[in-house]
Amino acid sequence: MSNTPVSEMTYEQAMAELEQVVTQLESASVPLEGSIKLYERGAELKKRCEALLKSAEEKVALITLGADGTPEGLKQVEG
């Protein structure tokens, strides 16, 4: 596992580490206490990936198209 805080990871970093966590958990070679820690780390990584993906989807949804269908810019995010 990486020492990088989950909150500072890119989507790619978090997804790669999440895949490693899943592989370790599936191997069943980790003691119970280690499995619990892996599961907790995996839950954090999953949450980070979901948040980053949602943010990217929102940005894509805000792209405005001109009359000819080409992207012109972004709408302001309301909130």
Distance bins in CASP14 RR format, pairs under 12 A and 6 or more apart:
PFRMAT RR
TARGET T0000
AUTHOR 0000-0000-0000
RMODE 2
METHOD distances of the structure
MODEL  1
1 9 0 0 0 0 0 1 0 0 0 0 0
1 13 0 0 0 0 0 1 0 0 0 0 0
1 14 0 0 0 0 0 1 0 0 0 0 0
1 16 0 0 0 0 0 1 0 0 0 0 0
1 17 1 0 0 1 0 0 0 0 0 0 0
1 18 0 0 0 0 0 1 0 0 0 0 0
1 19 0 0 0 0 0 1 0 0 0 0 0
1 20 1 0 0 1 0 0 0 0 0 0 0
1 21 1 0 0 1 0 0 0 0 0 0 0
1 23 0 0 0 0 0 1 0 0 0 0 0
1 24 0 0 0 0 1 0 0 0 0 0 0
1 30 0 0 0 0 0 1 0 0 0 0 0
1 34 0 0 0 0 0 1 0 0 0 0 0
1 37 0 0 0 0 1 0 0 0 0 0 0
1 38 1 0 0 1 0 0 0 0 0 0 0
1 40 0 0 0 0 0 1 0 0 0 0 0
1 41 1 0 0 1 0 0 0 0 0 0 0
1 42 0 0 0 0 1 0 0 0 0 0 0
1 44 0 0 0 0 0 1 0 0 0 0 0
1 45 0 0 0 0 1 0 0 0 0 0 0
2 8 0 0 0 0 1 0 0 0 0 0 0
2 9 1 0 0 1 0 0 0 0 0 0 0
2 10 0 0 0 0 0 1 0 0 0 0 0
2 13 1 0 0 1 0 0 0 0 0 0 0
2 14 0 0 0 0 1 0 0 0 0 0 0
2 16 0 0 0 0 1 0 0 0 0 0 0
2 17 1 0 1 0 0 0 0 0 0 0 0
2 18 0 0 0 0 0 1 0 0 0 0 0
2 20 0 0 0 0 1 0 0 0 0 0 0
2 21 0 0 0 0 0 1 0 0 0 0 0
2 41 0 0 0 0 1 0 0 0 0 0 0
2 42 0 0 0 0 0 1 0 0 0 0 0
2 44 0 0 0 0 0 1 0 0 0 0 0
2 45 0 0 0 0 1 0 0 0 0 0 0
2 48 0 0 0 0 0 1 0 0 0 0 0
3 9 0 0 0 0 0 1 0 0 0 0 0
3 13 0 0 0 0 0 1 0 0 0 0 0
3 17 0 0 0 0 0 1 0 0 0 0 0
3 41 0 0 0 0 0 1 0 0 0 0 0
4 10 0 0 0 0 1 0 0 0 0 0 0
4 13 1 0 0 1 0 0 0 0 0 0 0
4 14 0 0 0 0 1 0 0 0 0 0 0
4 16 0 0 0 0 0 1 0 0 0 0 0
4 17 0 0 0 0 1 0 0 0 0 0 0
4 41 0 0 0 0 0 1 0 0 0 0 0
4 44 0 0 0 0 0 1 0 0 0 0 0
4 45 0 0 0 0 0 1 0 0 0 0 0
4 48 0 0 0 0 0 1 0 0 0 0 0
5 13 0 0 0 0 0 1 0 0 0 0 0
5 14 0 0 0 0 0 1 0 0 0 0 0
5 17 0 0 0 0 0 1 0 0 0 0 0
5 41 0 0 0 0 0 1 0 0 0 0 0
5 44 0 0 0 0 1 0 0 0 0 0 0
5 45 0 0 0 0 0 1 0 0 0 0 0
5 48 0 0 0 0 1 0 0 0 0 0 0
6 13 0 0 0 0 1 0 0 0 0 0 0
6 14 1 0 0 1 0 0 0 0 0 0 0
6 15 0 0 0 0 0 1 0 0 0 0 0
6 17 0 0 0 0 1 0 0 0 0 0 0
6 18 0 0 0 0 1 0 0 0 0 0 0
6 21 0 0 0 0 0 1 0 0 0 0 0
6 40 0 0 0 0 0 1 0 0 0 0 0
6 41 1 0 0 1 0 0 0 0 0 0 0
6 42 0 0 0 0 1 0 0 0 0 0 0
6 43 0 0 0 0 1 0 0 0 0 0 0
6 44 1 0 1 0 0 0 0 0 0 0 0
6 45 1 0 1 0 0 0 0 0 0 0 0
6 46 0 0 0 0 1 0 0 0 0 0 0
6 47 1 0 0 1 0 0 0 0 0 0 0
6 48 1 0 1 0 0 0 0 0 0 0 0
6 49 0 0 0 0 1 0 0 0 0 0 0
6 50 0 0 0 0 0 1 0 0 0 0 0
6 51 0 0 0 0 0 1 0 0 0 0 0
6 52 0 0 0 0 0 1 0 0 0 0 0
7 13 0 0 0 0 0 1 0 0 0 0 0
7 14 0 0 0 0 1 0 0 0 0 0 0
7 44 0 0 0 0 1 0 0 0 0 0 0
7 45 0 0 0 0 0 1 0 0 0 0 0
7 47 0 0 0 0 1 0 0 0 0 0 0
7 48 1 0 0 1 0 0 0 0 0 0 0
7 51 0 0 0 0 1 0 0 0 0 0 0
7 52 0 0 0 0 0 1 0 0 0 0 0
8 14 0 0 0 0 1 0 0 0 0 0 0
8 44 0 0 0 0 0 1 0 0 0 0 0
8 48 0 0 0 0 1 0 0 0 0 0 0
8 52 0 0 0 0 0 1 0 0 0 0 0
9 15 0 0 0 0 1 0 0 0 0 0 0
9 16 0 0 0 0 1 0 0 0 0 0 0
9 17 1 0 0 1 0 0 0 0 0 0 0
9 18 0 0 0 0 1 0 0 0 0 0 0
9 41 0 0 0 0 0 1 0 0 0 0 0
9 42 0 0 0 0 0 1 0 0 0 0 0
9 44 0 0 0 0 1 0 0 0 0 0 0
9 45 1 0 0 1 0 0 0 0 0 0 0
9 46 0 0 0 0 0 1 0 0 0 0 0
9 47 0 0 0 0 0 1 0 0 0 0 0
9 48 1 0 0 1 0 0 0 0 0 0 0
9 49 0 0 0 0 1 0 0 0 0 0 0
9 51 0 0 0 0 0 1 0 0 0 0 0
9 52 0 0 0 0 1 0 0 0 0 0 0
10 16 0 0 0 0 1 0 0 0 0 0 0
10 17 0 0 0 0 0 1 0 0 0 0 0
10 45 0 0 0 0 0 1 0 0 0 0 0
10 48 0 0 0 0 1 0 0 0 0 0 0
10 49 0 0 0 0 1 0 0 0 0 0 0
10 51 0 0 0 0 0 1 0 0 0 0 0
10 52 1 0 0 1 0 0 0 0 0 0 0
10 53 0 0 0 0 0 1 0 0 0 0 0
10 55 0 0 0 0 0 1 0 0 0 0 0
10 56 0 0 0 0 0 1 0 0 0 0 0
11 17 0 0 0 0 0 1 0 0 0 0 0
11 18 0 0 0 0 0 1 0 0 0 0 0
11 45 0 0 0 0 0 1 0 0 0 0 0
11 46 0 0 0 0 0 1 0 0 0 0 0
11 48 1 0 0 1 0 0 0 0 0 0 0
11 49 1 0 1 0 0 0 0 0 0 0 0
11 50 0 0 0 0 1 0 0 0 0 0 0
11 51 0 0 0 0 1 0 0 0 0 0 0
11 52 1 0 1 0 0 0 0 0 0 0 0
11 53 1 0 0 1 0 0 0 0 0 0 0
11 54 0 0 0 0 0 1 0 0 0 0 0
11 55 0 0 0 0 1 0 0 0 0 0 0
11 56 1 0 0 1 0 0 0 0 0 0 0
11 57 0 0 0 0 0 1 0 0 0 0 0
12 18 0 0 0 0 0 1 0 0 0 0 0
12 19 0 0 0 0 0 1 0 0 0 0 0
12 45 0 0 0 0 0 1 0 0 0 0 0
12 48 0 0 0 0 0 1 0 0 0 0 0
12 49 0 0 0 0 1 0 0 0 0 0 0
12 52 0 0 0 0 1 0 0 0 0 0 0
12 53 0 0 0 0 0 1 0 0 0 0 0
12 56 0 0 0 0 0 1 0 0 0 0 0
13 19 0 0 0 0 0 1 0 0 0 0 0
13 20 0 0 0 0 0 1 0 0 0 0 0
13 45 0 0 0 0 1 0 0 0 0 0 0
13 48 0 0 0 0 1 0 0 0 0 0 0
13 49 0 0 0 0 1 0 0 0 0 0 0
13 52 0 0 0 0 0 1 0 0 0 0 0
14 20 0 0 0 0 0 1 0 0 0 0 0
14 21 0 0 0 0 0 1 0 0 0 0 0
14 41 0 0 0 0 0 1 0 0 0 0 0
14 42 0 0 0 0 1 0 0 0 0 0 0
14 43 0 0 0 0 0 1 0 0 0 0 0
14 44 0 0 0 0 1 0 0 0 0 0 0
14 45 1 0 1 0 0 0 0 0 0 0 0
14 46 0 0 0 0 1 0 0 0 0 0 0
14 47 0 0 0 0 1 0 0 0 0 0 0
14 48 1 0 1 0 0 0 0 0 0 0 0
14 49 1 0 1 0 0 0 0 0 0 0 0
14 50 0 0 0 0 1 0 0 0 0 0 0
14 51 0 0 0 0 1 0 0 0 0 0 0
14 52 1 0 0 1 0 0 0 0 0 0 0
14 53 0 0 0 0 0 1 0 0 0 0 0
15 21 0 0 0 0 0 1 0 0 0 0 0
15 22 0 0 0 0 0 1 0 0 0 0 0
15 42 0 0 0 0 0 1 0 0 0 0 0
15 45 1 0 0 1 0 0 0 0 0 0 0
15 46 0 0 0 0 1 0 0 0 0 0 0
15 48 0 0 0 0 1 0 0 0 0 0 0
15 49 1 0 1 0 0 0 0 0 0 0 0
15 50 0 0 0 0 0 1 0 0 0 0 0
15 52 0 0 0 0 1 0 0 0 0 0 0
15 53 0 0 0 0 1 0 0 0 0 0 0
16 22 0 0 0 0 0 1 0 0 0 0 0
16 23 0 0 0 0 0 1 0 0 0 0 0
16 45 0 0 0 0 1 0 0 0 0 0 0
16 48 0 0 0 0 0 1 0 0 0 0 0
16 49 0 0 0 0 0 1 0 0 0 0 0
17 23 0 0 0 0 0 1 0 0 0 0 0
17 24 0 0 0 0 0 1 0 0 0 0 0
17 38 0 0 0 0 0 1 0 0 0 0 0
17 41 1 0 0 1 0 0 0 0 0 0 0
17 42 1 0 0 1 0 0 0 0 0 0 0
17 44 0 0 0 0 1 0 0 0 0 0 0
17 45 1 0 1 0 0 0 0 0 0 0 0
17 46 0 0 0 0 0 1 0 0 0 0 0
17 48 0 0 0 0 1 0 0 0 0 0 0
17 49 0 0 0 0 1 0 0 0 0 0 0
18 24 0 0 0 0 0 1 0 0 0 0 0
18 25 0 0 0 0 0 1 0 0 0 0 0
18 38 0 0 0 0 0 1 0 0 0 0 0
18 39 0 0 0 0 0 1 0 0 0 0 0
18 41 0 0 0 0 1 0 0 0 0 0 0
18 42 1 0 1 0 0 0 0 0 0 0 0
18 43 0 0 0 0 1 0 0 0 0 0 0
18 44 0 0 0 0 1 0 0 0 0 0 0
18 45 1 0 1 0 0 0 0 0 0 0 0
18 46 1 0 0 1 0 0 0 0 0 0 0
18 47 0 0 0 0 0 1 0 0 0 0 0
18 48 0 0 0 0 1 0 0 0 0 0 0
18 49 1 0 0 1 0 0 0 0 0 0 0
18 50 0 0 0 0 0 1 0 0 0 0 0
18 52 0 0 0 0 0 1 0 0 0 0 0
19 25 0 0 0 0 0 1 0 0 0 0 0
19 26 0 0 0 0 0 1 0 0 0 0 0
19 42 0 0 0 0 0 1 0 0 0 0 0
19 45 0 0 0 0 1 0 0 0 0 0 0
19 46 0 0 0 0 0 1 0 0 0 0 0
19 49 0 0 0 0 0 1 0 0 0 0 0
20 26 0 0 0 0 0 1 0 0 0 0 0
20 27 0 0 0 0 0 1 0 0 0 0 0
20 30 0 0 0 0 0 1 0 0 0 0 0
20 38 0 0 0 0 1 0 0 0 0 0 0
20 41 0 0 0 0 1 0 0 0 0 0 0
20 42 0 0 0 0 1 0 0 0 0 0 0
20 45 0 0 0 0 1 0 0 0 0 0 0
21 27 0 0 0 0 0 1 0 0 0 0 0
21 30 0 0 0 0 1 0 0 0 0 0 0
21 34 0 0 0 0 0 1 0 0 0 0 0
21 35 0 0 0 0 0 1 0 0 0 0 0
21 36 0 0 0 0 0 1 0 0 0 0 0
21 37 0 0 0 0 1 0 0 0 0 0 0
21 38 1 0 1 0 0 0 0 0 0 0 0
21 39 1 0 0 1 0 0 0 0 0 0 0
21 40 0 0 0 0 1 0 0 0 0 0 0
21 41 1 0 1 0 0 0 0 0 0 0 0
21 42 1 0 1 0 0 0 0 0 0 0 0
21 43 0 0 0 0 1 0 0 0 0 0 0
21 44 0 0 0 0 1 0 0 0 0 0 0
21 45 1 0 0 1 0 0 0 0 0 0 0
21 46 0 0 0 0 1 0 0 0 0 0 0
21 49 0 0 0 0 0 1 0 0 0 0 0
22 30 0 0 0 0 0 1 0 0 0 0 0
22 35 0 0 0 0 0 1 0 0 0 0 0
22 38 0 0 0 0 1 0 0 0 0 0 0
22 39 0 0 0 0 0 1 0 0 0 0 0
22 41 0 0 0 0 0 1 0 0 0 0 0
22 42 1 0 0 1 0 0 0 0 0 0 0
22 43 0 0 0 0 0 1 0 0 0 0 0
22 45 0 0 0 0 1 0 0 0 0 0 0
22 46 0 0 0 0 1 0 0 0 0 0 0
23 29 0 0 0 0 0 1 0 0 0 0 0
23 30 0 0 0 0 0 1 0 0 0 0 0
23 38 0 0 0 0 0 1 0 0 0 0 0
23 42 0 0 0 0 0 1 0 0 0 0 0
24 30 1 0 1 0 0 0 0 0 0 0 0
24 31 0 0 0 0 0 1 0 0 0 0 0
24 34 0 0 0 0 1 0 0 0 0 0 0
24 35 0 0 0 0 1 0 0 0 0 0 0
24 37 0 0 0 0 0 1 0 0 0 0 0
24 38 1 0 1 0 0 0 0 0 0 0 0
24 39 0 0 0 0 0 1 0 0 0 0 0
24 41 0 0 0 0 1 0 0 0 0 0 0
24 42 0 0 0 0 0 1 0 0 0 0 0
25 31 0 0 0 0 0 1 0 0 0 0 0
25 32 0 0 0 0 0 1 0 0 0 0 0
25 34 0 0 0 0 1 0 0 0 0 0 0
25 35 1 0 0 1 0 0 0 0 0 0 0
25 36 0 0 0 0 0 1 0 0 0 0 0
25 37 0 0 0 0 0 1 0 0 0 0 0
25 38 1 0 1 0 0 0 0 0 0 0 0
25 39 1 0 0 1 0 0 0 0 0 0 0
25 40 0 0 0 0 0 1 0 0 0 0 0
25 41 0 0 0 0 0 1 0 0 0 0 0
25 42 0 0 0 0 1 0 0 0 0 0 0
25 43 0 0 0 0 0 1 0 0 0 0 0
26 35 0 0 0 0 0 1 0 0 0 0 0
26 38 0 0 0 0 0 1 0 0 0 0 0
26 39 0 0 0 0 0 1 0 0 0 0 0
27 34 0 0 0 0 0 1 0 0 0 0 0
27 35 0 0 0 0 0 1 0 0 0 0 0
27 38 0 0 0 0 0 1 0 0 0 0 0
28 34 0 0 0 0 0 1 0 0 0 0 0
28 35 0 0 0 0 1 0 0 0 0 0 0
28 38 0 0 0 0 0 1 0 0 0 0 0
29 35 0 0 0 0 1 0 0 0 0 0 0
29 38 0 0 0 0 0 1 0 0 0 0 0
30 36 0 0 0 0 1 0 0 0 0 0 0
30 37 0 0 0 0 1 0 0 0 0 0 0
30 38 1 0 0 1 0 0 0 0 0 0 0
30 39 0 0 0 0 1 0 0 0 0 0 0
30 41 0 0 0 0 0 1 0 0 0 0 0
31 37 0 0 0 0 1 0 0 0 0 0 0
31 38 0 0 0 0 0 1 0 0 0 0 0
32 38 0 0 0 0 0 1 0 0 0 0 0
32 39 0 0 0 0 0 1 0 0 0 0 0
33 39 0 0 0 0 0 1 0 0 0 0 0
33 40 0 0 0 0 0 1 0 0 0 0 0
34 40 0 0 0 0 1 0 0 0 0 0 0
34 41 0 0 0 0 1 0 0 0 0 0 0
35 41 0 0 0 0 0 1 0 0 0 0 0
35 42 0 0 0 0 0 1 0 0 0 0 0
36 42 0 0 0 0 0 1 0 0 0 0 0
36 43 0 0 0 0 0 1 0 0 0 0 0
37 43 0 0 0 0 0 1 0 0 0 0 0
37 44 0 0 0 0 0 1 0 0 0 0 0
38 44 0 0 0 0 0 1 0 0 0 0 0
38 45 0 0 0 0 0 1 0 0 0 0 0
39 45 0 0 0 0 0 1 0 0 0 0 0
39 46 0 0 0 0 0 1 0 0 0 0 0
40 46 0 0 0 0 0 1 0 0 0 0 0
40 47 0 0 0 0 0 1 0 0 0 0 0
41 47 0 0 0 0 0 1 0 0 0 0 0
41 48 0 0 0 0 0 1 0 0 0 0 0
42 48 0 0 0 0 1 0 0 0 0 0 0
42 49 0 0 0 0 1 0 0 0 0 0 0
42 50 0 0 0 0 0 1 0 0 0 0 0
43 49 0 0 0 0 0 1 0 0 0 0 0
43 50 0 0 0 0 0 1 0 0 0 0 0
44 50 0 0 0 0 0 1 0 0 0 0 0
44 51 0 0 0 0 0 1 0 0 0 0 0
45 51 0 0 0 0 0 1 0 0 0 0 0
45 52 0 0 0 0 0 1 0 0 0 0 0
46 52 0 0 0 0 0 1 0 0 0 0 0
46 53 0 0 0 0 0 1 0 0 0 0 0
47 53 0 0 0 0 0 1 0 0 0 0 0
47 54 0 0 0 0 0 1 0 0 0 0 0
48 54 0 0 0 0 0 1 0 0 0 0 0
48 55 0 0 0 0 0 1 0 0 0 0 0
49 55 0 0 0 0 0 1 0 0 0 0 0
49 56 0 0 0 0 0 1 0 0 0 0 0
50 56 0 0 0 0 0 1 0 0 0 0 0
50 57 0 0 0 0 0 1 0 0 0 0 0
51 57 0 0 0 0 0 1 0 0 0 0 0
51 58 0 0 0 0 0 1 0 0 0 0 0
52 58 0 0 0 0 0 1 0 0 0 0 0
52 59 0 0 0 0 0 1 0 0 0 0 0
53 59 0 0 0 0 0 1 0 0 0 0 0
53 60 0 0 0 0 0 1 0 0 0 0 0
54 60 0 0 0 0 0 1 0 0 0 0 0
54 61 0 0 0 0 0 1 0 0 0 0 0
55 61 0 0 0 0 0 1 0 0 0 0 0
55 62 0 0 0 0 0 1 0 0 0 0 0
55 77 0 0 0 0 0 1 0 0 0 0 0
56 62 0 0 0 0 0 1 0 0 0 0 0
56 63 0 0 0 0 0 1 0 0 0 0 0
57 63 0 0 0 0 0 1 0 0 0 0 0
58 74 0 0 0 0 0 1 0 0 0 0 0
58 75 0 0 0 0 0 1 0 0 0 0 0
58 77 1 0 0 1 0 0 0 0 0 0 0
58 78 0 0 0 0 0 1 0 0 0 0 0
58 79 0 0 0 0 0 1 0 0 0 0 0
59 71 0 0 0 0 0 1 0 0 0 0 0
59 73 0 0 0 0 0 1 0 0 0 0 0
59 74 1 0 0 1 0 0 0 0 0 0 0
59 75 0 0 0 0 0 1 0 0 0 0 0
59 77 0 0 0 0 1 0 0 0 0 0 0
60 71 0 0 0 0 0 1 0 0 0 0 0
60 73 0 0 0 0 0 1 0 0 0 0 0
60 74 0 0 0 0 1 0 0 0 0 0 0
60 75 0 0 0 0 0 1 0 0 0 0 0
61 74 0 0 0 0 1 0 0 0 0 0 0
61 75 0 0 0 0 1 0 0 0 0 0 0
61 77 0 0 0 0 1 0 0 0 0 0 0
62 71 0 0 0 0 0 1 0 0 0 0 0
62 72 0 0 0 0 0 1 0 0 0 0 0
62 73 0 0 0 0 1 0 0 0 0 0 0
62 74 1 0 1 0 0 0 0 0 0 0 0
62 75 1 0 1 0 0 0 0 0 0 0 0
62 76 0 0 0 0 1 0 0 0 0 0 0
62 77 1 0 0 1 0 0 0 0 0 0 0
62 78 0 0 0 0 1 0 0 0 0 0 0
63 69 0 0 0 0 0 1 0 0 0 0 0
63 70 0 0 0 0 0 1 0 0 0 0 0
63 71 1 0 1 0 0 0 0 0 0 0 0
63 72 0 0 0 0 1 0 0 0 0 0 0
63 73 1 0 0 1 0 0 0 0 0 0 0
63 74 1 0 0 1 0 0 0 0 0 0 0
63 75 0 0 0 0 1 0 0 0 0 0 0
63 77 0 0 0 0 0 1 0 0 0 0 0
64 70 0 0 0 0 0 1 0 0 0 0 0
64 71 1 0 0 1 0 0 0 0 0 0 0
64 72 1 0 1 0 0 0 0 0 0 0 0
64 73 1 0 1 0 0 0 0 0 0 0 0
64 74 1 0 0 1 0 0 0 0 0 0 0
64 75 1 0 1 0 0 0 0 0 0 0 0
64 76 0 0 0 0 0 1 0 0 0 0 0
65 71 1 0 0 1 0 0 0 0 0 0 0
65 72 1 0 0 1 0 0 0 0 0 0 0
65 73 0 0 0 0 1 0 0 0 0 0 0
65 74 0 0 0 0 0 1 0 0 0 0 0
65 75 0 0 0 0 0 1 0 0 0 0 0
66 72 1 0 1 0 0 0 0 0 0 0 0
66 73 0 0 0 0 1 0 0 0 0 0 0
END
